[in-house]
Amino acid sequence: MLGFKSRTVASVILGGIEMVHMMRKGQAKYARSSRLSLAEQFSILAA
């Protein structure tokens, strides 16, 4: 693995990975309010 070029990039990428884990476990904001799929939840966050 080549690694991250900066701490900022590493923080953003790892934060995104953690958000996906939270959505899978039903701990994210959109996971609690409705029955959206993981892809639908991610698209809401990306918008």
C-alpha positions as CSV (number, residue, x, y, z in Angstrom):
1,M,0.0,0.0,0.0
2,L,1.3,3.4,-0.9
3,G,-0.2,5.2,2.1
4,F,-1.9,8.6,2.4
5,K,-0.4,11.8,1.1
6,S,-1.5,13.9,4.0
7,R,-3.2,13.6,7.3
8,T,-6.2,15.5,6.0
9,V,-6.8,12.9,3.2
10,A,-6.4,10.1,5.7
11,S,-8.9,11.7,8.0
12,V,-11.5,12.2,5.3
13,I,-11.2,8.7,3.9
14,L,-11.3,7.0,7.3
15,G,-14.2,9.1,8.3
16,G,-16.1,7.9,5.3
17,I,-15.3,4.3,6.0
18,E,-16.6,4.8,9.6
19,M,-19.8,6.3,8.3
20,V,-20.5,3.3,6.1
21,H,-19.9,1.0,9.1
22,M,-22.4,3.1,11.1
23,M,-25.0,3.0,8.4
24,R,-24.6,-0.8,8.2
25,K,-25.2,-1.1,11.9
26,G,-28.2,1.2,11.9
27,Q,-26.4,3.9,13.9
28,A,-26.4,6.7,11.3
29,K,-29.0,9.4,11.1
30,Y,-30.7,8.1,8.0
31,A,-30.6,4.5,9.1
32,R,-32.9,5.1,12.1
33,S,-35.5,7.3,10.3
34,S,-36.5,5.0,7.4
35,R,-35.8,1.7,5.6
36,L,-33.4,3.0,3.0
37,S,-30.8,0.7,1.5
38,L,-27.1,1.4,2.2
39,A,-26.7,2.8,-1.3
40,E,-29.7,5.1,-0.8
41,Q,-28.3,6.3,2.5
42,F,-24.9,7.0,0.9
43,S,-26.4,8.9,-2.0
44,I,-28.3,11.2,0.5
45,L,-25.1,11.9,2.4
46,A,-23.2,12.6,-0.9
47,A,-25.8,15.1,-2.1
